[in-house]
Amino acid sequence: MLIEINYRDGQSSEALDARIREVIESTLGHLTDKLTRVEVHLGDENAHKPGQADKRCLLEARPKGLDPIAVEVHASDYYDAAREAASKLKRALAKRFDRLEG
């Protein structure tokens, strides 16, 4: 499973990338054989002003042979947004795979 991380505002860091990859792998790792790629899109919704939940994380999973599925979360920092989005994506993928298998 390939994990691609994209920043809308260009404020990437290796440390943040590593933490986000760790979260994605620990949350979705059991689905590695069912997913080809997970795209992570991060952005600061109001970069010029401070805000409570202004960090956006959109996760898009590409299941093998199926249409992509995406979830979006806003939080106070990128790590929290990615963690919450990964959990939300895990539930969405489980629901989709359960429907197909059941």
Secondary structure, DSSP 8 states (H G I E B T S, - for coil): -EEEEEESS----HHHHHHHHHHHHHHHGGGTTTEEEEEEEEEETTTTS--SS-EEEEEEEEETTS--EEEEEEESSHHHHHHHHHHHHHHHHHHHHHHHH-
